[in-house]
Amino acid sequence: MSQQSQFALLKKRRFMPFLLTQFLGAFNDNIYKNSLMLMVAFAAAESLTFNSALFINLAAGLFILPFFLFSSIAGQLADKYEKSLMIRRIKLLEIAIMLLASVFILTQNYVLMLALLFLMGAQSAFFGPIKYAIIPQHLRENELVGGNALVEMSTFVAILAGTLGAGLLMEIPEAKYWIAGVVVLLAVLGWLASRKIPTAKAAVPELKVNWNSFTQALQILADARKDRAVFQSILAISWFWALGAAYLTQLPNLASDVLRNAHETTSWFQ
């Protein structure tokens, strides 16, 4: 696909609302997660019943855990049901989670904010398979490479922007009010964008969902191992995300406990 036609997708209703929806979701995930980590590392460790380093590592783990628990089920649901409707429902769930999170941000209840981080990870886990399944339905064959490239680019831009944005928000006086407002606003904007996504019919509406995520995950891995290229790609991608998450998780503690510096240092490192 030519460079010109690749960026021409940004003008298409069959692509742009979806791209904006997934960008806002990833951006919001990272604003919320990194704001929580920075609050704990620099401002609120004294209010916790355990040390900030443990809390931050637990936060990272709880955000990732839903992807292990629910991804195999989410993939089946993405095949069984109409995708644009599922996306809108997931975005409504995000609004509900962020409204509740905003209350806990304002009251500085970090333990309950941690629980909601798990729920944010869960809604992202259910969005992920739909995100990749809907692209081939809305794009032509010669647009798939360019469309995938734009989606991946926007995802990494959202991660970077969310990470840096959390640090910038923490610099503002009365930062908790800004953070609470921003996460709700982003969730609402994501839902509004999702309303413009065209219908994407169910791929296998007669599919019988296996609700046992463990056995389903084993079956998926068994199928993937039949194709060496696919299986090695899964391993490589998993290692990339695991290593990146491990490094990023430790940066707030490094800046706070070792360098004894302000939270903007964490943003520069990231």
C-alpha positions as YAML, in Angstrom:
chain: A
units: angstrom
residues:
- id: 1
  name: MET
  ca: [0.00, 0.00, 0.00]
- id: 2
  name: SER
  ca: [1.46, 3.38, -0.95]
- id: 3
  name: GLN
  ca: [2.26, 5.96, 1.69]
- id: 4
  name: GLN
  ca: [-0.35, 8.30, 0.23]
- id: 5
  name: SER
  ca: [-3.16, 5.75, 0.29]
- id: 6
  name: GLN
  ca: [-2.15, 4.57, 3.77]
- id: 7
  name: PHE
  ca: [-2.75, 8.00, 5.28]
- id: 8
  name: ALA
  ca: [-5.84, 8.37, 3.12]
- id: 9
  name: LEU
  ca: [-7.44, 5.88, 5.53]
- id: 10
  name: LEU
  ca: [-7.51, 8.67, 8.10]
- id: 11
  name: LYS
  ca: [-10.27, 10.27, 6.03]
- id: 12
  name: LYS
  ca: [-12.40, 7.12, 5.90]
- id: 13
  name: ARG
  ca: [-15.32, 6.58, 8.28]
- id: 14
  name: ARG
  ca: [-14.71, 2.83, 8.10]
- id: 15
  name: PHE
  ca: [-11.31, 3.37, 9.75]
- id: 16
  name: MET
  ca: [-10.84, 6.74, 11.50]
- id: 17
  name: PRO
  ca: [-13.48, 6.40, 14.28]
- id: 18
  name: PHE
  ca: [-12.08, 3.00, 15.19]
- id: 19
  name: LEU
  ca: [-8.49, 4.34, 15.19]
- id: 20
  name: LEU
  ca: [-9.52, 7.24, 17.42]
- id: 21
  name: THR
  ca: [-11.44, 4.94, 19.77]
- id: 22
  name: GLN
  ca: [-8.52, 2.59, 20.33]
- id: 23
  name: PHE
  ca: [-6.07, 5.53, 20.68]
- id: 24
  name: LEU
  ca: [-8.18, 7.19, 23.37]
- id: 25
  name: GLY
  ca: [-8.56, 3.87, 25.21]
- id: 26
  name: ALA
  ca: [-4.81, 3.19, 25.29]
- id: 27
  name: PHE
  ca: [-4.12, 6.83, 26.22]
- id: 28
  name: ASN
  ca: [-6.57, 6.67, 29.12]
- id: 29
  name: ASP
  ca: [-5.17, 3.36, 30.37]
- id: 30
  name: ASN
  ca: [-1.71, 4.84, 30.59]
- id: 31
  name: ILE
  ca: [-2.79, 8.18, 32.06]
- id: 32
  name: TYR
  ca: [-4.60, 6.37, 34.86]
- id: 33
  name: LYS
  ca: [-1.98, 3.66, 35.50]
- id: 34
  name: ASN
  ca: [1.00, 6.00, 35.50]
- id: 35
  name: SER
  ca: [-0.77, 8.67, 37.55]
- id: 36
  name: LEU
  ca: [-1.52, 6.06, 40.20]
- id: 37
  name: MET
  ca: [2.11, 4.90, 40.23]
- id: 38
  name: LEU
  ca: [3.45, 8.43, 40.50]
- id: 39
  name: MET
  ca: [1.02, 9.34, 43.26]
- id: 40
  name: VAL
  ca: [2.14, 6.35, 45.27]
- id: 41
  name: ALA
  ca: [5.85, 6.74, 44.57]
- id: 42
  name: PHE
  ca: [6.09, 10.47, 45.35]
- id: 43
  name: ALA
  ca: [3.08, 11.70, 47.26]
- id: 44
  name: ALA
  ca: [1.20, 9.06, 49.17]
- id: 45
  name: ALA
  ca: [3.50, 6.28, 50.32]
- id: 46
  name: GLU
  ca: [2.97, 7.29, 53.94]
- id: 47
  name: SER
  ca: [-0.77, 6.58, 53.65]
- id: 48
  name: LEU
  ca: [-0.26, 2.98, 52.53]
- id: 49
  name: THR
  ca: [-0.15, -0.05, 54.79]
- id: 50
  name: PHE
  ca: [2.75, -1.49, 52.75]
- id: 51
  name: ASN
  ca: [5.71, 0.08, 50.94]
- id: 52
  name: SER
  ca: [5.37, 1.94, 47.67]
- id: 53
  name: ALA
  ca: [7.67, -0.40, 45.74]
- id: 54
  name: LEU
  ca: [5.42, -3.36, 46.49]
- id: 55
  name: PHE
  ca: [2.33, -1.32, 45.61]
- id: 56
  name: ILE
  ca: [3.71, -0.21, 42.24]
- id: 57
  name: ASN
  ca: [4.74, -3.73, 41.25]
- id: 58
  name: LEU
  ca: [1.34, -5.00, 42.34]
- id: 59
  name: ALA
  ca: [-0.34, -2.30, 40.24]
- id: 60
  name: ALA
  ca: [1.56, -3.37, 37.13]
- id: 61
  name: GLY
  ca: [0.71, -7.00, 37.76]
- id: 62
  name: LEU
  ca: [-2.98, -6.33, 38.33]
- id: 63
  name: PHE
  ca: [-3.23, -4.36, 35.10]
- id: 64
  name: ILE
  ca: [-1.68, -7.21, 33.09]
- id: 65
  name: LEU
  ca: [-3.44, -10.08, 34.89]
- id: 66
  name: PRO
  ca: [-6.80, -9.70, 33.05]
- id: 67
  name: PHE
  ca: [-5.04, -10.30, 29.74]
- id: 68
  name: PHE
  ca: [-4.05, -13.75, 31.01]
- id: 69
  name: LEU
  ca: [-7.46, -14.45, 32.53]
- id: 70
  name: PHE
  ca: [-9.84, -13.17, 29.86]
- id: 71
  name: SER
  ca: [-8.10, -12.90, 26.47]
- id: 72
  name: SER
  ca: [-9.05, -16.41, 25.32]
- id: 73
  name: ILE
  ca: [-12.71, -15.75, 26.18]
- id: 74
  name: ALA
  ca: [-12.61, -12.26, 24.66]
- id: 75
  name: GLY
  ca: [-11.35, -13.69, 21.39]
- id: 76
  name: GLN
  ca: [-14.31, -16.03, 21.16]
- id: 77
  name: LEU
  ca: [-16.77, -13.22, 21.92]
- id: 78
  name: ALA
  ca: [-15.15, -11.11, 19.19]
- id: 79
  name: ASP
  ca: [-16.00, -13.87, 16.70]
- id: 80
  name: LYS
  ca: [-19.49, -14.55, 18.01]
- id: 81
  name: TYR
  ca: [-20.98, -11.04, 18.24]
- id: 82
  name: GLU
  ca: [-21.24, -7.90, 16.14]
- id: 83
  name: LYS
  ca: [-18.08, -5.94, 16.86]
- id: 84
  name: SER
  ca: [-19.08, -2.28, 16.76]
- id: 85
  name: LEU
  ca: [-21.81, -2.91, 19.36]
- id: 86
  name: MET
  ca: [-19.34, -4.75, 21.58]
- id: 87
  name: ILE
  ca: [-16.88, -1.85, 21.33]
- id: 88
  name: ARG
  ca: [-19.56, 0.65, 22.38]
- id: 89
  name: ARG
  ca: [-20.52, -1.47, 25.37]
- id: 90
  name: ILE
  ca: [-16.88, -1.79, 26.41]
- id: 91
  name: LYS
  ca: [-16.47, 1.98, 26.17]
- id: 92
  name: LEU
  ca: [-19.56, 2.50, 28.33]
- id: 93
  name: LEU
  ca: [-17.97, 0.20, 30.88]
- id: 94
  name: GLU
  ca: [-14.83, 2.33, 30.72]
- id: 95
  name: ILE
  ca: [-16.88, 5.44, 31.52]
- id: 96
  name: ALA
  ca: [-18.42, 3.72, 34.54]
- id: 97
  name: ILE
  ca: [-15.00, 2.56, 35.77]
- id: 98
  name: MET
  ca: [-13.46, 6.01, 35.34]
- id: 99
  name: LEU
  ca: [-16.35, 7.76, 37.09]
- id: 100
  name: LEU
  ca: [-15.80, 5.49, 40.07]
- id: 101
  name: ALA
  ca: [-12.03, 5.92, 39.79]
- id: 102
  name: SER
  ca: [-12.38, 9.70, 39.82]
- id: 103
  name: VAL
  ca: [-14.07, 9.48, 43.22]
- id: 104
  name: PHE
  ca: [-11.20, 7.42, 44.62]
- id: 105
  name: ILE
  ca: [-8.62, 9.75, 43.03]
- id: 106
  name: LEU
  ca: [-10.21, 12.73, 44.78]
- id: 107
  name: THR
  ca: [-10.45, 10.89, 48.10]
- id: 108
  name: GLN
  ca: [-6.92, 9.46, 47.65]
- id: 109
  name: ASN
  ca: [-8.10, 5.90, 48.22]
- id: 110
  name: TYR
  ca: [-5.17, 4.13, 46.58]
- id: 111
  name: VAL
  ca: [-6.21, 0.58, 47.40]
- id: 112
  name: LEU
  ca: [-9.55, 0.97, 45.61]
- id: 113
  name: MET
  ca: [-7.80, 2.76, 42.74]
- id: 114
  name: LEU
  ca: [-5.67, -0.35, 42.48]
- id: 115
  name: ALA
  ca: [-8.77, -2.54, 42.25]
- id: 116
  name: LEU
  ca: [-10.14, -0.35, 39.45]
- id: 117
  name: LEU
  ca: [-6.83, -0.68, 37.63]
- id: 118
  name: PHE
  ca: [-7.63, -4.40, 37.37]
- id: 119
  name: LEU
  ca: [-11.03, -3.52, 35.87]
- id: 120
  name: MET
  ca: [-9.37, -1.18, 33.37]
- id: 121
  name: GLY
  ca: [-7.08, -4.03, 32.38]
- id: 122
  name: ALA
  ca: [-10.12, -6.29, 32.02]
- id: 123
  name: GLN
  ca: [-11.98, -3.95, 29.65]
- id: 124
  name: SER
  ca: [-8.77, -3.54, 27.63]
- id: 125
  name: ALA
  ca: [-8.40, -7.33, 27.47]
- id: 126
  name: PHE
  ca: [-11.89, -7.65, 25.98]
- id: 127
  name: PHE
  ca: [-11.24, -4.81, 23.54]
- id: 128
  name: GLY
  ca: [-7.96, -6.26, 22.24]
- id: 129
  name: PRO
  ca: [-9.26, -9.19, 20.14]
- id: 130
  name: ILE
  ca: [-12.04, -7.03, 18.68]
- id: 131
  name: LYS
  ca: [-9.44, -4.43, 17.77]
- id: 132
  name: TYR
  ca: [-7.58, -6.85, 15.52]
- id: 133
  name: ALA
  ca: [-10.64, -8.75, 14.26]
- id: 134
  name: ILE
  ca: [-12.48, -5.68, 13.01]
- id: 135
  name: ILE
  ca: [-9.64, -4.38, 10.81]
- id: 136
  name: PRO
  ca: [-9.95, -7.05, 8.06]
- id: 137
  name: GLN
  ca: [-13.71, -6.47, 7.93]
- id: 138
  name: HIS
  ca: [-13.43, -2.75, 7.29]
- id: 139
  name: LEU
  ca: [-10.28, -2.59, 5.17]
- id: 140
  name: ARG
  ca: [-9.56, -3.99, 1.73]
- id: 141
  name: GLU
  ca: [-6.81, -6.55, 1.28]
- id: 142
  name: ASN
  ca: [-4.37, -3.98, -0.12]
- id: 143
  name: GLU
  ca: [-5.08, -1.67, 2.86]
- id: 144
  name: LEU
  ca: [-4.37, -4.17, 5.65]
- id: 145
  name: VAL
  ca: [-0.64, -3.55, 6.03]
- id: 146
  name: GLY
  ca: [-1.08, 0.22, 6.06]
- id: 147
  name: GLY
  ca: [-4.06, 0.03, 8.40]
- id: 148
  name: ASN
  ca: [-2.26, -2.24, 10.84]
- id: 149
  name: ALA
  ca: [0.74, 0.09, 10.77]
- id: 150
  name: LEU
  ca: [-1.43, 3.08, 11.66]
- id: 151
  name: VAL
  ca: [-3.11, 1.17, 14.50]
- id: 152
  name: GLU
  ca: [0.21, 0.04, 15.98]
- id: 153
  name: MET
  ca: [1.73, 3.51, 15.58]
- id: 154
  name: SER
  ca: [-1.24, 5.11, 17.34]
- id: 155
  name: THR
  ca: [-1.01, 2.54, 20.15]
- id: 156
  name: PHE
  ca: [2.62, 3.35, 20.90]
- id: 157
  name: VAL
  ca: [1.98, 7.09, 20.60]
- id: 158
  name: ALA
  ca: [-0.89, 6.67, 23.09]
- id: 159
  name: ILE
  ca: [1.36, 4.76, 25.51]
- id: 160
  name: LEU
  ca: [4.09, 7.39, 25.26]
- id: 161
  name: ALA
  ca: [1.64, 10.29, 25.51]
- id: 162
  name: GLY
  ca: [-0.15, 8.72, 28.48]
- id: 163
  name: THR
  ca: [3.12, 8.09, 30.28]
- id: 164
  name: LEU
  ca: [4.36, 11.63, 29.71]
- id: 165
  name: GLY
  ca: [0.92, 13.11, 30.28]
- id: 166
  name: ALA
  ca: [0.66, 11.55, 33.74]
- id: 167
  name: GLY
  ca: [3.94, 13.23, 34.71]
- id: 168
  name: LEU
  ca: [2.77, 16.59, 33.38]
- id: 169
  name: LEU
  ca: [-0.56, 16.32, 35.21]
- id: 170
  name: MET
  ca: [1.28, 15.61, 38.46]
- id: 171
  name: GLU
  ca: [3.08, 18.95, 38.05]
- id: 172
  name: ILE
  ca: [-0.17, 20.92, 38.18]
- id: 173
  name: PRO
  ca: [-1.31, 22.25, 41.58]
- id: 174
  name: GLU
  ca: [-4.20, 20.16, 42.92]
- id: 175
  name: ALA
  ca: [-3.26, 17.51, 40.38]
- id: 176
  name: LYS
  ca: [-5.82, 15.00, 41.64]
- id: 177
  name: TYR
  ca: [-8.69, 17.15, 40.32]
- id: 178
  name: TRP
  ca: [-7.12, 17.35, 36.88]
- id: 179
  name: ILE
  ca: [-6.38, 13.63, 36.74]
- id: 180
  name: ALA
  ca: [-9.93, 12.75, 37.84]
- id: 181
  name: GLY
  ca: [-11.40, 15.01, 35.17]
- id: 182
  name: VAL
  ca: [-9.07, 13.88, 32.39]
- id: 183
  name: VAL
  ca: [-9.70, 10.14, 32.80]
- id: 184
  name: VAL
  ca: [-13.47, 10.64, 32.70]
- id: 185
  name: LEU
  ca: [-13.23, 13.01, 29.72]
- id: 186
  name: LEU
  ca: [-11.09, 10.58, 27.75]
- id: 187
  name: ALA
  ca: [-13.51, 7.72, 28.45]
- id: 188
  name: VAL
  ca: [-16.46, 9.82, 27.22]
- id: 189
  name: LEU
  ca: [-14.57, 10.91, 24.09]
- id: 190
  name: GLY
  ca: [-13.71, 7.27, 23.37]
- id: 191
  name: TRP
  ca: [-17.38, 6.30, 23.61]
- id: 192
  name: LEU
  ca: [-18.42, 9.16, 21.32]
- id: 193
  name: ALA
  ca: [-15.83, 8.07, 18.75]
- id: 194
  name: SER
  ca: [-17.02, 4.46, 18.99]
- id: 195
  name: ARG
  ca: [-20.55, 5.51, 18.01]
- id: 196
  name: LYS
  ca: [-19.26, 6.32, 14.52]
- id: 197
  name: ILE
  ca: [-17.70, 2.88, 13.92]
- id: 198
  name: PRO
  ca: [-19.58, 1.08, 11.11]
- id: 199
  name: THR
  ca: [-21.23, -2.26, 11.75]
- id: 200
  name: ALA
  ca: [-18.94, -5.30, 11.59]
- id: 201
  name: LYS
  ca: [-21.01, -8.48, 11.49]
- id: 202
  name: ALA
  ca: [-20.22, -11.51, 13.62]
- id: 203
  name: ALA
  ca: [-17.71, -13.85, 11.99]
- id: 204
  name: VAL
  ca: [-18.99, -17.05, 13.67]
- id: 205
  name: PRO
  ca: [-22.38, -16.27, 15.29]
- id: 206
  name: GLU
  ca: [-23.05, -19.96, 15.95]
- id: 207
  name: LEU
  ca: [-19.82, -20.34, 17.96]
- id: 208
  name: LYS
  ca: [-20.22, -22.06, 21.33]
- id: 209
  name: VAL
  ca: [-18.07, -20.13, 23.79]
- id: 210
  name: ASN
  ca: [-15.70, -22.08, 26.02]
- id: 211
  name: TRP
  ca: [-15.80, -20.11, 29.28]
- id: 212
  name: ASN
  ca: [-12.85, -22.05, 30.72]
- id: 213
  name: SER
  ca: [-10.09, -19.59, 29.87]
- id: 214
  name: PHE
  ca: [-7.33, -22.02, 30.92]
- id: 215
  name: THR
  ca: [-8.30, -24.86, 28.57]
- id: 216
  name: GLN
  ca: [-9.08, -22.42, 25.77]
- id: 217
  name: ALA
  ca: [-5.68, -20.76, 26.14]
- id: 218
  name: LEU
  ca: [-3.97, -24.17, 25.99]
- id: 219
  name: GLN
  ca: [-5.90, -24.96, 22.82]
- id: 220
  name: ILE
  ca: [-4.85, -21.68, 21.24]
- id: 221
  name: LEU
  ca: [-1.19, -22.33, 22.09]
- id: 222
  name: ALA
  ca: [-1.46, -25.85, 20.69]
- id: 223
  name: ASP
  ca: [-2.88, -24.48, 17.43]
- id: 224
  name: ALA
  ca: [-0.19, -21.78, 17.27]
- id: 225
  name: ARG
  ca: [2.61, -24.33, 17.72]
- id: 226
  name: LYS
  ca: [1.54, -26.05, 14.52]
- id: 227
  name: ASP
  ca: [2.92, -23.03, 12.64]
- id: 228
  name: ARG
  ca: [6.50, -22.27, 13.70]
- id: 229
  name: ALA
  ca: [6.44, -18.69, 12.39]
- id: 230
  name: VAL
  ca: [3.22, -17.87, 14.24]
- id: 231
  name: PHE
  ca: [4.42, -19.42, 17.50]
- id: 232
  name: GLN
  ca: [7.79, -17.66, 17.41]
- id: 233
  name: SER
  ca: [6.06, -14.37, 16.65]
- id: 234
  name: ILE
  ca: [3.87, -14.84, 19.73]
- id: 235
  name: LEU
  ca: [6.95, -15.53, 21.87]
- id: 236
  name: ALA
  ca: [8.80, -12.49, 20.51]
- id: 237
  name: ILE
  ca: [5.87, -10.12, 21.02]
- id: 238
  name: SER
  ca: [5.26, -11.46, 24.52]
- id: 239
  name: TRP
  ca: [8.92, -10.98, 25.46]
- id: 240
  name: PHE
  ca: [8.90, -7.43, 24.06]
- id: 241
  name: TRP
  ca: [5.87, -6.39, 26.13]
- id: 242
  name: ALA
  ca: [7.06, -8.21, 29.27]
- id: 243
  name: LEU
  ca: [10.49, -6.58, 29.20]
- id: 244
  name: GLY
  ca: [9.07, -3.13, 28.49]
- id: 245
  name: ALA
  ca: [6.53, -3.43, 31.31]
- id: 246
  name: ALA
  ca: [9.22, -4.60, 33.74]
- id: 247
  name: TYR
  ca: [11.46, -1.61, 33.03]
- id: 248
  name: LEU
  ca: [8.68, 1.00, 33.04]
- id: 249
  name: THR
  ca: [7.27, -0.34, 36.30]
- id: 250
  name: GLN
  ca: [10.56, 0.18, 38.16]
- id: 251
  name: LEU
  ca: [11.20, 3.75, 37.00]
- id: 252
  name: PRO
  ca: [8.97, 5.54, 39.57]
- id: 253
  name: ASN
  ca: [10.72, 3.68, 42.40]
- id: 254
  name: LEU
  ca: [14.15, 4.40, 40.89]
- id: 255
  name: ALA
  ca: [13.44, 8.12, 40.64]
- id: 256
  name: SER
  ca: [11.87, 8.33, 44.10]
- id: 257
  name: ASP
  ca: [14.00, 5.99, 46.23]
- id: 258
  name: VAL
  ca: [17.39, 6.00, 44.50]
- id: 259
  name: LEU
  ca: [17.72, 9.31, 42.68]
- id: 260
  name: ARG
  ca: [15.62, 11.19, 45.26]
- id: 261
  name: ASN
  ca: [14.21, 13.34, 42.50]
- id: 262
  name: ALA
  ca: [10.86, 14.74, 41.46]
- id: 263
  name: HIS
  ca: [8.36, 12.83, 39.35]
- id: 264
  name: GLU
  ca: [9.22, 14.73, 36.16]
- id: 265
  name: THR
  ca: [12.43, 12.67, 36.16]
- id: 266
  name: THR
  ca: [10.34, 9.54, 35.73]
- id: 267
  name: SER
  ca: [8.62, 11.05, 32.70]
- id: 268
  name: TRP
  ca: [11.94, 11.92, 31.07]
- id: 269
  name: PHE
  ca: [13.25, 8.39, 31.64]
- id: 270
  name: GLN
  ca: [10.13, 6.85, 30.16]
...
